[in-house]
């Protein structure tokens, strides 16, 4: 069984209609008809011409009209596909492609299209951002600037006045994109040519473009989270779930429960939509809102539509879509419902530009996931979803992305087309353990069954590239990039616990603190960690209860950096932290209040713990990572470059912040020097 099966995709004619070299084929019959008519007129003069002349002339006229019609249709078809002389650039963003694996799979023949593109143009590593996090790197791709200018330095940010945490993927307060500065597609040359953006990260709310845009990473689920799943069971037992766990109620042979719906901030979370599940043999019937859906055991359902109503008068409608999977285990019945996506045909708020593009796209390719990060990794990490169920979901999501790209390539006349694929990132996060014998979660059985997931995913990306190159037919440039590389995540570092032991973070009582910095004594705390690579000083005048004076900050930063770099991992004597960057040294002093003071670059195999990211301080300092989430890129940026390939040597970049400007410059040069 192929874990990432290659779909059958209709061939896209790369010629875009009749090329100029074929025009003589169309025009030749016209001139031949005219010549034949003239020859007949001279050869058959007299009574024969009088008798058959009108017929011959009529036939010649019909041939001329037919030829002209063929010529017009060919020109029209070509105009619909490619504007004459128009610049065409396709940028494929493959999240997390690791350069060493790309080179290995190219050498093994798994990625022939990457090899062809490398021979044709340029191929090299691409420097990523400090830190090498997806929102940080993609913001640099979009703006052509570093974190100090675009304002994103971590997945998780804190309000310095209140110490409250939030995600950096979207500005929910002002409903604006989270990054500062202009996007490279706002360049006049690209605006004139037109742009299509498919699920580019951090594009929610959707940017206004001369073309089409579908928002990607940053679109939350219907409950306002990055992805809250629902798990129902006749005997639920899930410790510390990241989703909502419910017990089924039995009513004879029917199981009953309800799906939690959206809620407004400040209002009670009481909106629920009841459903029934009737199990018979290896099938189950799920009934919700008067509709029935047939579910086969251990297979994902088709899309399930659920409409919620909000407000006292229930006048606000929220249309959502989800998918479900059920199974039996130990005599119990379990049902997993994926996080609620806004229905692309009727989203609560625009997720595309123009607003109706999301609906038109659904008409063209079918219903699709609208969540910015649609992979249900939490369900797997919590021990609920099986690997097979997760991979089946991966296949569905990747198929949606492929159909979106194919749909736009088929009508790509000119301009810029950017398509983003999260699949490599998701595959490596979850299945590095299947190819790394040193990982605590590795087993030979796991490797035998799932060791193919990552190489097959890379091969699938190669197929996407191959079809894109065929669609362009040599008339346009193709760029491939990844925002960072990948590495094993074997040991988790409790950074706040280390800061506690070093005397920089103080607790109100005991030696542990739960998430959200709840047990921190700010009157005695000089530094704290939130997010995946960030350390903040408890700076007076900036933090709500800051105690570190401004004149002390530089020396304190250097002191903490030195001690963290010297920290050892117990008996192994390994150094979990390779390098600590002082933000003012790499970002400058005008980086802003929301930027960290120190950026921690972990050594290969180490990463900040999940507890650290949310401000917790457990008793221990480090622990083995035995979870399925086994690969990562939240280490030192110098060890995690991405990849860059381009079909045109004139379009090149060596830093992810250079890619967008290089594309804009390419459009400007091509527009001023048309071939």
TASUL-V827482 format. One record per pair of residues at least 4 apart in sequence whose ideal C-beta (glycine too) atoms are under 7 Angstrom apart, sorted by the first residue. I is the first residue (numbers start at 1). J is the second residue. If there is no record, write none. Layout:
i & j
I & J
I & J
This chain:
i & j
2 & 456
3 & 391
3 & 452
3 & 453
3 & 456
4 & 395
4 & 456
4 & 457
4 & 460
5 & 395
6 & 460
6 & 463
7 & 399
7 & 402
9 & 402
9 & 406
9 & 467
12 & 406
12 & 409
12 & 410
12 & 470
12 & 471
14 & 470
14 & 471
14 & 472
14 & 473
15 & 19
15 & 473
16 & 78
16 & 81
16 & 82
16 & 473
17 & 74
17 & 77
17 & 78
17 & 81
18 & 22
18 & 74
18 & 78
22 & 26
23 & 27
24 & 28
26 & 67
26 & 70
26 & 71
26 & 74
27 & 31
27 & 67
27 & 71
28 & 32
29 & 33
29 & 63
29 & 67
30 & 34
30 & 63
30 & 64
30 & 67
31 & 35
32 & 36
33 & 37
33 & 60
33 & 63
33 & 64
34 & 38
34 & 60
34 & 64
35 & 39
36 & 40
37 & 41
37 & 56
37 & 57
37 & 60
38 & 42
39 & 43
40 & 44
40 & 56
41 & 49
44 & 48
44 & 49
45 & 49
47 & 51
48 & 52
49 & 53
52 & 56
53 & 57
54 & 58
55 & 59
56 & 60
57 & 61
58 & 62
59 & 63
60 & 64
61 & 65
62 & 66
63 & 67
64 & 68
65 & 69
66 & 70
67 & 71
68 & 72
69 & 73
70 & 74
71 & 75
72 & 76
73 & 77
74 & 78
75 & 79
76 & 80
77 & 81
78 & 82
79 & 83
81 & 413
82 & 86
82 & 413
82 & 414
82 & 475
83 & 413
83 & 414
85 & 674
86 & 193
86 & 413
86 & 414
87 & 193
87 & 414
87 & 667
87 & 670
87 & 671
88 & 412
88 & 414
88 & 415
88 & 472
88 & 475
88 & 476
89 & 416
89 & 476
89 & 477
89 & 479
89 & 663
89 & 666
90 & 417
90 & 468
90 & 472
90 & 476
90 & 478
91 & 418
91 & 479
91 & 663
92 & 419
92 & 464
92 & 465
92 & 468
92 & 480
93 & 418
93 & 419
93 & 420
93 & 421
93 & 481
94 & 421
94 & 424
94 & 461
94 & 480
94 & 482
95 & 134
95 & 421
95 & 422
95 & 424
95 & 425
95 & 482
95 & 483
96 & 424
96 & 425
96 & 428
96 & 482
96 & 484
96 & 486
96 & 633
97 & 102
97 & 424
97 & 482
97 & 642
97 & 643
98 & 102
98 & 485
98 & 486
99 & 103
99 & 125
99 & 485
99 & 641
99 & 643
100 & 104
101 & 105
101 & 458
102 & 106
102 & 111
102 & 114
102 & 643
103 & 107
104 & 108
105 & 110
105 & 111
105 & 455
105 & 458
106 & 111
106 & 114
106 & 115
110 & 455
110 & 458
110 & 459
110 & 462
111 & 115
111 & 458
111 & 459
111 & 462
112 & 116
112 & 462
113 & 117
113 & 462
113 & 465
113 & 466
113 & 469
114 & 118
114 & 462
114 & 465
114 & 645
115 & 119
116 & 120
117 & 121
117 & 465
117 & 478
117 & 480
117 & 645
117 & 647
118 & 123
118 & 645
120 & 647
121 & 645
121 & 646
121 & 647
121 & 648
121 & 649
122 & 645
122 & 646
122 & 649
122 & 652
123 & 645
124 & 644
124 & 654
125 & 641
125 & 643
126 & 481
126 & 641
126 & 642
126 & 643
126 & 644
126 & 654
126 & 655
126 & 656
127 & 641
127 & 654
127 & 655
127 & 656
128 & 132
128 & 137
128 & 483
128 & 484
128 & 637
128 & 640
128 & 641
128 & 642
128 & 656
129 & 136
129 & 137
129 & 140
129 & 146
129 & 147
129 & 637
129 & 656
130 & 581
130 & 586
130 & 599
130 & 637
131 & 136
131 & 154
131 & 533
131 & 599
131 & 634
131 & 637
132 & 137
132 & 484
132 & 633
132 & 637
132 & 640
133 & 137
133 & 154
133 & 155
133 & 532
133 & 533
133 & 634
134 & 138
134 & 201
134 & 483
135 & 139
135 & 152
135 & 155
135 & 168
135 & 169
135 & 201
135 & 202
136 & 140
136 & 147
136 & 152
136 & 153
137 & 141
137 & 483
137 & 484
137 & 656
138 & 142
138 & 201
138 & 202
138 & 483
139 & 143
139 & 150
139 & 152
139 & 179
139 & 202
140 & 145
140 & 146
140 & 150
140 & 656
140 & 657
141 & 483
141 & 656
141 & 659
141 & 660
142 & 179
142 & 183
142 & 184
142 & 202
142 & 660
143 & 149
143 & 150
143 & 179
143 & 181
143 & 182
143 & 183
144 & 184
144 & 657
144 & 660
144 & 661
145 & 149
145 & 150
145 & 181
145 & 657
146 & 587
146 & 657
147 & 152
147 & 153
147 & 587
147 & 595
148 & 587
148 & 588
148 & 591
148 & 595
149 & 180
149 & 181
150 & 179
150 & 180
150 & 181
151 & 179
151 & 180
151 & 592
151 & 594
152 & 168
152 & 178
152 & 179
153 & 534
153 & 595
153 & 596
154 & 168
154 & 531
154 & 532
154 & 533
154 & 534
154 & 596
155 & 167
155 & 168
155 & 531
155 & 532
156 & 165
156 & 167
156 & 168
156 & 530
156 & 531
156 & 613
157 & 166
157 & 168
157 & 594
158 & 163
158 & 164
158 & 165
158 & 530
159 & 163
159 & 164
160 & 542
160 & 543
160 & 544
160 & 593
161 & 544
162 & 544
163 & 517
163 & 544
165 & 516
165 & 530
165 & 614
165 & 615
167 & 226
168 & 178
169 & 178
169 & 202
169 & 217
169 & 218
169 & 372
170 & 178
170 & 204
170 & 218
171 & 175
171 & 176
171 & 177
171 & 178
175 & 205
176 & 205
177 & 202
177 & 203
177 & 205
177 & 207
178 & 202
178 & 218
179 & 202
182 & 186
183 & 207
184 & 660
184 & 661
184 & 663
184 & 664
185 & 190
185 & 195
185 & 209
185 & 416
186 & 191
187 & 191
187 & 664
187 & 667
188 & 192
189 & 193
189 & 664
189 & 667
189 & 668
189 & 671
190 & 195
190 & 416
190 & 664
190 & 667
191 & 210
193 & 414
193 & 415
193 & 416
193 & 667
194 & 210
194 & 211
194 & 414
194 & 415
195 & 209
195 & 210
195 & 211
195 & 415
195 & 416
196 & 211
196 & 212
196 & 408
196 & 417
197 & 203
197 & 209
197 & 213
197 & 214
197 & 418
198 & 214
198 & 404
198 & 405
198 & 408
198 & 418
198 & 419
198 & 420
199 & 214
199 & 216
199 & 401
199 & 420
200 & 216
200 & 418
200 & 420
201 & 216
201 & 217
201 & 218
201 & 420
202 & 217
202 & 218
203 & 207
203 & 213
203 & 215
203 & 216
203 & 218
204 & 215
204 & 218
204 & 219
204 & 351
204 & 372
205 & 350
206 & 213
206 & 215
206 & 350
206 & 351
206 & 352
206 & 353
207 & 213
207 & 353
208 & 353
209 & 213
209 & 353
211 & 415
212 & 353
212 & 357
213 & 352
213 & 353
214 & 351
214 & 352
214 & 357
214 & 358
214 & 361
215 & 219
215 & 351
215 & 352
215 & 372
216 & 372
216 & 420
217 & 372
217 & 373
218 & 372
219 & 351
219 & 370
219 & 371
219 & 372
220 & 224
220 & 225
220 & 226
221 & 225
221 & 227
221 & 228
221 & 339
221 & 340
221 & 341
221 & 371
222 & 261
222 & 262
222 & 318
222 & 320
222 & 340
222 & 342
223 & 228
223 & 260
223 & 262
223 & 340
226 & 373
227 & 339
227 & 371
227 & 373
227 & 376
227 & 378
228 & 243
228 & 244
228 & 339
229 & 243
229 & 336
229 & 337
229 & 338
229 & 339
229 & 376
229 & 378
229 & 379
230 & 243
230 & 244
230 & 246
230 & 259
230 & 260
230 & 337
231 & 236
231 & 238
231 & 241
231 & 243
231 & 245
231 & 336
231 & 384
232 & 246
232 & 248
232 & 257
232 & 335
233 & 247
233 & 248
233 & 332
233 & 334
234 & 248
234 & 332
234 & 333
235 & 332
236 & 245
236 & 247
238 & 245
238 & 382
238 & 384
241 & 245
241 & 382
242 & 378
242 & 382
243 & 378
243 & 379
243 & 382
244 & 260
246 & 257
248 & 255
248 & 256
248 & 257
248 & 333
249 & 256
249 & 257
250 & 255
251 & 256
253 & 278
254 & 276
254 & 278
255 & 277
255 & 333
256 & 274
256 & 276
257 & 275
258 & 272
258 & 273
258 & 274
258 & 275
259 & 272
259 & 273
259 & 275
259 & 306
259 & 337
260 & 269
260 & 272
261 & 271
261 & 272
261 & 273
261 & 308
262 & 271
262 & 308
262 & 310
262 & 318
263 & 267
263 & 269
263 & 271
264 & 310
271 & 308
271 & 310
273 & 288
273 & 289
273 & 306
273 & 308
275 & 286
275 & 287
275 & 288
276 & 287
277 & 284
277 & 286
277 & 335
278 & 284
278 & 285
279 & 284
279 & 333
282 & 296
282 & 297
283 & 294
283 & 295
283 & 296
283 & 297
284 & 295
284 & 326
285 & 292
285 & 294
286 & 293
286 & 295
286 & 324
287 & 292
288 & 304
288 & 306
289 & 306
289 & 307
293 & 301
293 & 302
293 & 304
295 & 301
295 & 324
295 & 326
297 & 326
297 & 327
297 & 328
298 & 325
298 & 327
298 & 389
299 & 325
300 & 323
300 & 325
300 & 392
300 & 393
301 & 323
301 & 324
301 & 325
303 & 321
303 & 323
303 & 367
304 & 321
304 & 322
304 & 323
304 & 324
305 & 321
305 & 343
306 & 320
306 & 322
307 & 317
307 & 318
307 & 319
308 & 318
308 & 320
309 & 314
309 & 316
309 & 317
310 & 314
310 & 316
310 & 318
311 & 315
311 & 316
318 & 348
319 & 343
319 & 346
320 & 340
320 & 341
320 & 342
320 & 343
321 & 341
321 & 343
321 & 367
322 & 337
322 & 338
322 & 340
322 & 341
323 & 338
324 & 335
324 & 336
324 & 337
324 & 338
325 & 336
325 & 389
326 & 333
326 & 334
326 & 335
327 & 334
328 & 332
328 & 333
329 & 334
336 & 379
336 & 384
336 & 385
338 & 376
339 & 371
341 & 369
341 & 370
341 & 371
342 & 347
342 & 348
342 & 351
342 & 370
343 & 347
344 & 358
344 & 359
344 & 361
344 & 362
344 & 367
344 & 368
344 & 370
345 & 359
345 & 362
347 & 351
347 & 358
347 & 370
350 & 355
351 & 358
351 & 370
352 & 357
352 & 358
353 & 357
356 & 360
357 & 361
358 & 362
359 & 363
360 & 364
361 & 365
361 & 404
362 & 366
362 & 367
362 & 368
364 & 407
365 & 400
365 & 403
365 & 404
365 & 407
368 & 400
369 & 374
369 & 397
369 & 400
374 & 397
375 & 394
375 & 397
375 & 422
375 & 426
376 & 380
376 & 385
376 & 390
376 & 393
377 & 381
377 & 426
377 & 429
377 & 430
377 & 629
378 & 382
379 & 384
379 & 385
380 & 385
380 & 387
380 & 390
380 & 430
380 & 628
381 & 627
381 & 628
381 & 629
385 & 389
385 & 390
386 & 390
387 & 391
387 & 450
388 & 392
389 & 393
390 & 394
390 & 430
391 & 395
391 & 453
392 & 396
393 & 397
394 & 398
394 & 423
394 & 426
395 & 399
396 & 400
397 & 401
398 & 402
398 & 423
398 & 460
399 & 403
400 & 404
401 & 405
401 & 421
402 & 406
402 & 464
403 & 407
404 & 408
405 & 409
405 & 419
405 & 464
406 & 410
406 & 467
408 & 412
408 & 417
409 & 468
409 & 471
412 & 417
416 & 663
421 & 461
421 & 464
422 & 426
423 & 427
423 & 457
423 & 460
424 & 428
424 & 457
424 & 458
424 & 461
425 & 429
426 & 430
427 & 431
427 & 453
427 & 454
427 & 457
428 & 432
428 & 454
428 & 486
428 & 631
429 & 629
429 & 631
429 & 632
430 & 628
430 & 629
431 & 450
431 & 453
431 & 454
432 & 436
432 & 439
432 & 488
432 & 630
432 & 631
433 & 439
433 & 441
433 & 442
433 & 446
433 & 628
433 & 630
434 & 446
434 & 447
434 & 450
434 & 451
434 & 453
435 & 447
435 & 451
435 & 454
436 & 442
436 & 488
437 & 442
438 & 488
438 & 490
439 & 488
439 & 490
439 & 630
440 & 490
440 & 624
440 & 625
440 & 626
441 & 626
441 & 627
441 & 628
441 & 630
442 & 446
442 & 447
443 & 447
444 & 448
445 & 449
446 & 450
447 & 451
452 & 456
453 & 457
454 & 458
455 & 459
456 & 460
457 & 461
458 & 462
459 & 463
460 & 464
461 & 465
462 & 466
463 & 467
464 & 468
465 & 469
465 & 480
466 & 470
467 & 471
468 & 472
468 & 478
469 & 478
472 & 476
472 & 478
477 & 646
477 & 647
477 & 648
477 & 651
477 & 666
478 & 647
479 & 646
479 & 651
479 & 663
480 & 645
481 & 642
481 & 643
481 & 644
481 & 656
481 & 659
482 & 642
482 & 643
483 & 642
483 & 656
484 & 633
484 & 640
484 & 642
485 & 633
485 & 640
485 & 641
485 & 642
486 & 631
486 & 633
487 & 604
487 & 631
487 & 632
487 & 633
487 & 635
487 & 639
487 & 640
488 & 604
488 & 605
488 & 630
488 & 631
489 & 607
489 & 625
489 & 630
489 & 631
489 & 632
490 & 605
490 & 625
491 & 569
491 & 576
491 & 605
491 & 606
491 & 622
491 & 624
491 & 625
492 & 607
492 & 609
492 & 622
492 & 623
492 & 625
493 & 576
493 & 602
493 & 606
493 & 607
493 & 608
493 & 609
493 & 612
493 & 622
494 & 498
494 & 609
494 & 611
494 & 612
494 & 617
494 & 618
494 & 620
494 & 621
494 & 622
495 & 499
495 & 529
495 & 600
495 & 608
495 & 612
496 & 500
496 & 505
496 & 528
496 & 529
496 & 612
496 & 615
496 & 616
496 & 617
497 & 501
497 & 617
497 & 618
497 & 620
497 & 621
498 & 502
498 & 567
498 & 621
499 & 504
499 & 505
499 & 527
499 & 528
499 & 529
500 & 505
500 & 507
500 & 617
501 & 621
502 & 563
504 & 526
504 & 527
504 & 560
505 & 520
505 & 525
505 & 527
505 & 528
505 & 617
506 & 521
506 & 524
506 & 525
507 & 511
507 & 513
507 & 519
507 & 520
507 & 521
507 & 617
508 & 519
508 & 521
509 & 519
511 & 619
512 & 617
512 & 618
512 & 619
513 & 517
513 & 518
513 & 519
513 & 520
513 & 616
513 & 617
514 & 518
514 & 519
514 & 616
515 & 611
515 & 614
515 & 615
515 & 616
516 & 614
516 & 615
517 & 528
517 & 615
520 & 525
520 & 528
521 & 525
522 & 538
522 & 545
523 & 545
523 & 547
525 & 538
526 & 537
526 & 538
526 & 547
526 & 548
526 & 556
527 & 535
527 & 536
527 & 537
527 & 538
527 & 560
528 & 536
528 & 538
528 & 615
529 & 534
529 & 535
529 & 612
530 & 534
530 & 613
530 & 615
531 & 613
532 & 608
532 & 613
532 & 634
533 & 599
533 & 600
533 & 608
533 & 634
534 & 596
534 & 599
535 & 560
535 & 596
535 & 597
535 & 598
535 & 600
536 & 596
536 & 597
537 & 548
537 & 553
537 & 556
537 & 557
537 & 597
538 & 543
538 & 546
538 & 547
538 & 548
539 & 543
539 & 546
539 & 548
539 & 553
540 & 546
540 & 547
540 & 548
540 & 549
541 & 546
542 & 546
542 & 593
548 & 552
548 & 553
548 & 556
552 & 556
553 & 557
553 & 597
554 & 558
555 & 559
556 & 560
557 & 561
557 & 582
557 & 597
557 & 598
558 & 562
558 & 582
559 & 563
560 & 564
560 & 598
561 & 565
561 & 580
561 & 582
561 & 598
562 & 566
563 & 567
564 & 577
564 & 580
564 & 600
565 & 575
565 & 577
565 & 579
565 & 580
567 & 575
567 & 576
567 & 577
568 & 573
568 & 574
568 & 575
569 & 574
569 & 576
569 & 622
575 & 603
576 & 602
576 & 603
576 & 606
576 & 622
577 & 600
577 & 602
577 & 603
578 & 601
578 & 602
578 & 603
578 & 636
579 & 601
579 & 636
580 & 598
580 & 600
580 & 601
581 & 585
581 & 586
581 & 598
581 & 599
581 & 601
582 & 598
583 & 587
583 & 591
583 & 595
583 & 596
583 & 597
583 & 598
583 & 599
584 & 588
584 & 589
587 & 591
587 & 595
591 & 595
601 & 635
601 & 636
601 & 637
602 & 606
602 & 607
602 & 608
602 & 634
602 & 635
602 & 636
603 & 635
603 & 636
604 & 635
604 & 639
606 & 635
607 & 632
607 & 634
607 & 635
608 & 612
608 & 613
608 & 634
611 & 616
611 & 618
612 & 616
625 & 630
633 & 640
635 & 639
635 & 640
642 & 656
644 & 653
646 & 651
646 & 652
650 & 666
651 & 662
651 & 663
651 & 666
652 & 662
653 & 658
653 & 659
653 & 662
654 & 658
658 & 662
659 & 663
660 & 664
661 & 665
662 & 666
663 & 667
664 & 668
665 & 669
666 & 670
667 & 671
668 & 672
669 & 673
670 & 674
